């Protein structure tokens, strides 16, 4: 799923670049570029961020009942918004601590779940048989499962502030993808082995149930640590990367110029950070404690993200064909095979994105409303503000000079 972003790092190192929007503008024009980029960055902010924070708030309310932490999710958003305004070095230090703590916690839970003496769930043989002979319901939740692996490419907007990005960014993405695959697989295996299936199905916070099954009362605190680190790392990373995409789009005149303004002291895209915090806060306040919306929000966010990924694969194919001799800091290996497989598999995930017809209808409605709104904005902005053809490709030399 990440081949397109690895092949996309050909931006010049002296300027923060919006990889997705610039790629699409050079390959298929500004109109689809704006739609795809907004679908990939604003949809998760409007759908995914609130879902992540609602789940986090639900876990905290369960572990620590009472009103003292009743607004911890909202506080989390604005604390990290402020920290990101203060600079990338502070972000990086905090993110490293959060990530290592989260990873260690997941591995501790996963390894503890391997203990066969206390297993109360399905057997290892049953898990393996279900894996090699999956039912239809398995594939209907692929879009939801992808949420755990989305946004690895969001590191690309930090290319200007990275050391040796052409080597370190692809390497980091490959390593992170593999490590998280192992960690999440171990966690899922532990859940199935240690907790009866009926309990997992009938709760919206299965990780809390798993923690209690493994560690008793202490398990609640272990899961609380996991929830805090997971949500903190997610929100902190989003608030660091997405505003820099807004910044790049502002430079390429795809967004109003206020998005390219930097803080005079900290040199951070302060308006984009605050804007993202606001669009995360509004649905969070509107949804309140509506935990039933979690699944719908996550699948909606993932489905919109997959549309952007499909466009990005198309971008890479067009750019490799149109500019075969252009110097690239990284080239996607086995060209065309990963792109075609990626487009087909993600198209299938969007088509079969929910376990019920009712939920599928809600997801498609959310996607249609969001992508439609983005298309209306893109149409009028490109046509009357940028004064360009909707599908007029930007010359690559001009795009890089801008």
C-alpha positions in Angstrom: 0.0 0.0 0.0 2.9 2.3 0.4 4.8 1.8 -2.8 3.4 4.9 -4.4 4.6 7.2 -1.6 8.1 5.6 -1.6 8.4 6.4 -5.3 7.0 9.9 -4.8 10.0 11.4 -2.9 11.5 13.4 -5.7 10.7 16.8 -4.2 13.6 19.3 -3.8 15.1 19.4 -0.4 14.9 23.1 0.2 11.2 23.4 0.4 8.4 21.5 2.1 6.4 19.9 -0.7 2.9 18.5 -0.8 3.7 15.1 -2.3 0.2 14.0 -3.3 -1.2 17.3 -4.6 2.0 18.1 -6.5 2.2 14.7 -8.1 -1.4 14.9 -9.2 -1.1 18.4 -10.5 1.9 17.4 -12.6 0.3 14.2 -13.9 -3.5 14.8 -14.2 -4.1 18.4 -13.3 -5.0 20.6 -10.3 -8.7 19.7 -10.1 -8.2 16.0 -9.3 -5.1 16.9 -7.3 -7.1 19.1 -4.9 -9.9 16.5 -4.6 -7.5 13.6 -3.9 -5.4 15.5 -1.4 -8.3 16.9 0.6 -9.9 13.5 0.6 -6.7 12.0 2.0 -6.1 14.7 4.7 -9.3 16.4 5.6 -11.6 13.3 5.6 -9.5 11.5 8.2 -9.5 14.7 10.3 -13.3 15.0 10.1 -14.1 11.3 10.3 -11.0 9.5 11.7 -9.6 11.8 14.3 -13.0 12.1 16.2 -13.4 8.3 16.1 -9.9 7.8 17.5 -10.5 10.3 20.2 -14.0 9.0 21.0 -12.5 5.5 21.5 -9.8 6.9 23.6 -12.3 8.8 25.8 -14.4 5.7 26.1 -11.5 3.7 27.4 -10.5 6.4 29.9 -14.1 6.7 31.1 -14.2 2.9 31.6 -10.8 2.7 33.3 -11.2 5.8 35.4 -14.9 6.4 35.9 -16.0 9.9 36.9 -16.0 13.4 35.5 -12.4 14.4 36.2 -11.1 13.0 32.8 -14.4 13.6 30.9 -12.8 16.0 28.4 -9.3 14.5 28.2 -9.6 13.8 24.5 -10.5 17.4 23.7 -7.6 18.6 25.9 -5.3 16.2 24.1 -6.0 17.8 20.7 -5.2 21.3 21.9 -2.2 20.4 24.0 -0.6 18.8 21.0 -1.7 21.6 18.7 0.2 24.1 21.0 3.2 21.8 21.1 3.4 21.6 17.3 3.2 25.3 17.0 6.2 25.5 19.2 8.4 23.6 16.7 9.3 20.3 15.1 12.1 19.4 17.5 9.7 19.3 20.4 7.3 17.3 18.3 10.0 14.8 17.4 11.1 14.3 21.0 7.6 13.7 22.3 6.6 11.5 19.4 9.7 9.2 20.0 8.8 8.7 23.7 5.1 8.1 22.8 5.9 5.6 20.0 8.4 3.5 22.0 6.1 3.4 25.0 3.2 2.3 22.8 5.3 -0.4 21.0 6.6 -1.8 24.3 3.1 -1.9 25.7 1.7 -3.7 22.7 4.5 -6.3 22.7 4.1 -6.9 26.5 0.4 -7.6 26.0 1.0 -9.7 22.9 3.7 -11.8 24.5 1.7 -12.3 27.7 -1.2 -13.4 25.5 0.9 -16.3 24.2 0.7 -18.1 27.6 -1.3 -21.3 26.8 -2.0 -22.0 30.5 -4.7 -19.2 30.8 -6.1 -19.4 27.3 -9.9 -19.1 27.2 -10.5 -18.3 23.6 -10.2 -20.2 20.4 -7.3 -22.6 19.7 -4.2 -21.7 17.6 -5.4 -24.3 15.0 -8.8 -22.6 14.7 -7.2 -19.2 14.3 -5.0 -20.6 11.5 -7.9 -22.3 9.8 -9.9 -19.0 9.9 -6.9 -17.2 8.4 -6.4 -19.5 5.5 -10.1 -19.9 4.9 -11.6 -16.5 5.5 -15.3 -15.9 5.1 -17.0 -12.9 3.4 -17.2 -11.0 6.7 -13.4 -11.1 6.9 -13.0 -9.1 3.6 -15.8 -6.7 4.5 -13.6 -5.3 7.4 -10.4 -4.9 5.3 -11.0 -1.1 5.1 -11.4 -0.9 8.9 -8.2 -3.0 9.4 -6.3 -0.6 7.1 -6.8 2.2 9.6 -4.0 0.8 11.7 -1.6 1.2 8.7 -2.7 4.4 7.1 -0.7 7.6 7.0 2.8 6.1 6.9 3.3 8.4 3.9 2.5 11.4 6.0 6.2 11.5 6.9 6.9 12.8 3.4 5.8 16.4 4.1 8.6 16.4 6.8 11.2 15.9 4.0 12.7 19.4 4.5 13.2 18.8 8.2 14.6 15.2 7.9 18.3 14.1 7.7 19.1 12.3 4.5 15.4 11.9 3.6 15.9 10.0 0.3 17.3 7.1 2.3 15.9 7.5 5.8 12.2 8.1 4.9 11.7 5.0 2.7 13.7 2.9 5.2 11.6 4.2 8.1 8.4 3.5 6.3 9.4 -0.1 5.5 10.6 -0.8 9.0 7.6 0.8 10.6 5.2 -1.2 8.3 6.8 -4.5 9.2 7.1 -3.8 13.0 3.5 -2.7 13.3 2.3 -5.7 11.3 4.0 -8.0 13.7 2.9 -6.0 16.8 -0.8 -5.8 15.7 -0.9 -9.4 14.6 0.5 -10.5 18.0 -2.1 -8.4 19.8 -4.9 -9.8 17.6 -3.7 -13.4 18.2 -3.5 -12.8 22.0 -7.1 -11.4 22.0 -8.4 -14.5 20.2 -6.5 -16.9 22.4 -7.2 -15.4 25.7 -10.8 -14.0 25.4 -13.9 -15.9 24.4 -15.2 -14.8 21.0 -18.6 -13.8 22.5 -16.9 -11.2 24.7 -14.9 -9.7 21.9 -17.9 -9.5 19.7 -20.1 -7.9 22.3 -17.8 -5.1 23.4 -16.6 -1.9 21.6 -13.4 -1.8 23.7 -12.0 -5.4 23.3 -8.5 -4.3 24.3 -9.8 -3.4 27.8 -11.3 -6.9 28.0 -8.0 -8.4 26.9 -6.1 -6.4 29.5 -8.4 -7.5 32.3 -8.2 -11.2 31.1 -4.4 -11.1 31.2 -3.5 -8.9 34.2 -6.7 -8.5 36.2 -7.3 -5.0 37.7 -3.8 -3.9 36.7 -4.8 -4.7 33.1 -7.0 -1.6 33.0 -4.0 0.6 33.7 -1.9 -1.2 31.1 -4.7 -0.6 28.5 -5.0 3.0 29.6 -1.3 3.5 28.9 -1.7 1.9 25.5 -4.7 4.1 24.7 -3.0 7.3 25.8 0.2 6.6 23.8 -1.7 5.4 20.7 -4.0 8.3 20.6 -1.3 10.8 21.5 1.1 9.5 18.9 -1.7 9.6 16.3 -2.9 13.1 17.0 0.6 14.5 17.5 1.7 13.0 14.1 -1.3 14.3 12.3 -0.9 17.8 13.7 2.8 17.8 12.6 2.4 16.4 9.1 -1.0 17.5 7.7 -0.5 21.3 8.2 2.7 21.0 6.2 0.6 19.5 3.4 -1.6 22.6 3.7 1.5 24.7 3.6 2.7 23.1 0.4 -0.8 23.5 -1.2 -0.8 27.1 -0.2 2.6 27.6 -2.0 1.2 25.9 -5.1 -1.9 28.2 -4.9 -4.3 25.2 -4.3 -5.4 26.7 -1.0 -5.8 30.3 0.3 -2.4 31.9 1.0 -3.0 32.0 4.7 -2.1 28.3 4.9 1.5 29.1 3.8 2.1 31.5 6.7 4.8 30.5 9.2 5.1 31.5 12.8 7.6 34.3 13.0 9.6 32.7 15.8 9.1 28.9 15.5 8.8 28.7 11.7 5.8 26.3 11.9 2.6 26.5 9.8 0.6 27.8 12.7 -2.7 28.5 10.8 -2.8 24.9 9.4 -2.2 23.4 12.8 -5.0 25.5 14.4 -7.3 24.8 11.4 -6.8 21.1 11.8 -7.4 21.2 15.5 -10.7 23.1 14.9 -12.0 20.6 12.3 -11.2 17.8 14.7 -12.8 19.5 17.6 -16.2 20.3 15.9 -17.3 16.7 15.1 -15.9 15.6 18.5 -18.2 18.0 20.3 -21.2 17.2 18.0 -20.8 13.5 18.5 -20.4 13.7 22.3 -20.5 10.2 23.7 -21.9 8.5 20.6 -19.8 5.4 20.6 -22.1 3.8 18.0 -20.6 6.1 15.4 -17.1 4.7 15.8 -17.2 2.0 13.2 -18.9 4.2 10.6 -16.5 7.1 11.1 -13.4 4.8 10.8 -14.6 3.1 7.7 -15.6 6.4 6.1 -12.1 7.9 6.8 -10.3 4.8 5.5 -12.5 4.7 2.3 -11.8 8.3 1.5 -8.1 7.7 2.2 -8.1 4.8 -0.2 -9.5 7.0 -3.0 -6.4 9.2 -2.5 -4.1 6.1 -2.6 -5.7 5.0 -5.9 -5.1 8.5 -7.4 -1.5 8.4 -6.1 -0.8 5.1 -7.9 -2.2 6.6 -11.1 0.0 9.7 -10.5 3.1 7.5 -10.2 2.3 5.6 -13.4 1.7 8.8 -15.4 4.8 10.4 -14.1 7.0 7.4 -14.8 5.7 7.3 -18.4 5.7 11.0 -19.0 9.1 11.8 -17.5 11.1 8.5 -17.7 14.5 10.3 -17.5 13.6 12.6 -14.6 16.0 12.2 -11.7 14.3 10.6 -8.7 15.8 10.1 -5.3 13.8 6.9 -5.0 12.3 4.6 -7.6 9.4 2.3 -6.9 10.7 -1.2 -7.7 8.9 -3.7 -10.0 7.1 -0.8 -11.6 3.5 -1.3 -12.6 3.0 -4.6 -10.7 2.6 -2.9 -7.2 0.6 -0.1 -8.7 -1.9 -2.3 -10.6 -2.3 -4.7 -7.6 -2.7 -1.7 -5.3 -5.4 0.0 -7.4 -7.4 -3.2 -7.8 -7.1 -4.3 -4.1 -8.0 -0.8 -2.8 -10.9 -0.6 -5.2 -12.2 -3.8 -3.8 -11.7 -2.6 -0.3 -13.8 0.5 -1.0 -16.5 -1.6 -2.8 -16.7 -4.1 0.1 -16.0 -1.7 2.9 -18.5 -2.7 5.7 -20.1 -5.8 7.2 -23.7 -4.6 6.7 -25.7 -2.9 3.9 -26.9 -0.2 6.3 -23.4 0.7 7.3 -22.2 0.6 3.7 -24.9 3.1 2.8 -23.8 5.5 5.5 -20.1 5.2 4.5 -20.9 5.9 0.8 -23.1 8.8 1.9 -20.2 10.3 3.9 -17.7 9.7 1.1 -20.1 11.3 -1.5 -20.7 14.3 0.6 -17.1 14.9 1.4 -15.7 14.2 -2.1 -18.5 16.2 -3.6 -17.8 19.2 -1.4 -14.1 18.9 -2.2 -14.9 18.7 -6.0 -17.1 21.9 -5.8 -14.3 23.8 -4.0 -11.7 22.4 -6.5 -13.8 23.3 -9.5 -14.3 27.0 -8.6 -10.8 27.4 -7.2 -9.0 26.0 -10.2 -11.4 27.6 -12.8 -11.7 31.1 -11.4 -8.9 31.6 -8.8 -6.0 29.7 -10.4 -7.5 30.3 -13.9 -6.3 26.9 -15.2 -7.9 24.0 -17.0 -9.3 21.4 -14.7 -7.2 18.6 -16.1 -4.3 20.8 -17.3 -1.1 19.2 -16.1 1.5 21.4 -14.6 4.9 21.3 -16.2 7.2 19.5 -13.8 9.9 22.1 -14.1 7.4 24.9 -13.2 6.0 22.8 -10.3 9.5 22.3 -8.7 10.5 26.0 -9.2 7.3 27.1 -7.4 
